[in-house]
Amino acid sequence: MSSRRHDSEDSLDLLLDPICNIFGTVMFVALIVAILALTRSGVETLETLDSFSREDNSKLGQLQVRAEELESLLSTLPASDGEELDDAAAAQIERAIGEVAHRQEVVNRYRTVVAATRENLGEVSVLLPPLREEVSRVSDALESARRAKDRQLRTPLEREVALFPFTMLVWHDRLYVLCDLTTRPRDGCEWLRCWDPKYVVAARCSTPVFECSRVKIYIERSVFLRENAGINLVDVGTLRNDSAFITLLATLRPTEDLVSLVVAPDSFDSFAIVKEAMLAAGFTYTVEPCDQDLPNYRDVWIPGNPRGL
């Protein structure tokens, strides 16, 4: 009985011994693995720390180099004298600031004006031609006034001229032309009744007496003016640019025609305008007052040499 119990216990011991050995082996292997794992982690950590340290050292070196460069640049700059601005300098700076602000305001105003002008540019372009004409007219009037002022006062010299008298009437501040010499007949006496329908009523014009020969010349004319049809006399510049006056000058010849001006009492001021324009065009003129009851005008032609100024 006792012998059987002893065998059973030996067998159990034999079984426990390899189990313990295996467990011990497993624990040993696990310990080795843990130690290896800890060792690997420590190496990686040290490598990471070494990398951070190298980066920090590199940045620190760069900062030191930059600091040295800045110190070197600072040493080249002029040192401040440590004096503060006095009152005069401060006042000058304030005035400069104020002037800058004022000029900025002026620039802003100019910009506003330019913008408004660009918007109205179309209207301005329409207004420019009449303004130029008005400026030209005023300039001519000023020049005429200057010439009249500077001209020395003298008694006009009347002299005989070998020219054909061409009669014009100045009435109600208008210039009336009796005849149209665009085409000149061969007979010079016929020139006296080449009525100009723009300024006279041709149907009411006549020559009651018309004797024209080598022996005797005696011509009476009766002319009826077309009222308000004459060339308006404003000033010399306007007259010289008037299309009707330009057309009239084209029909006359300074070397052949004498401008004979007959002036009504209400138009003595206008006579000066016509005279100035005719003189500028190179014509010789003569003048006489008119005491007739216009628009009916009558004159008489007899032999003789005309006298001009």
Disulfide bonds with the S-S distance in Angstrom:
Cys189-Cys212 1.72
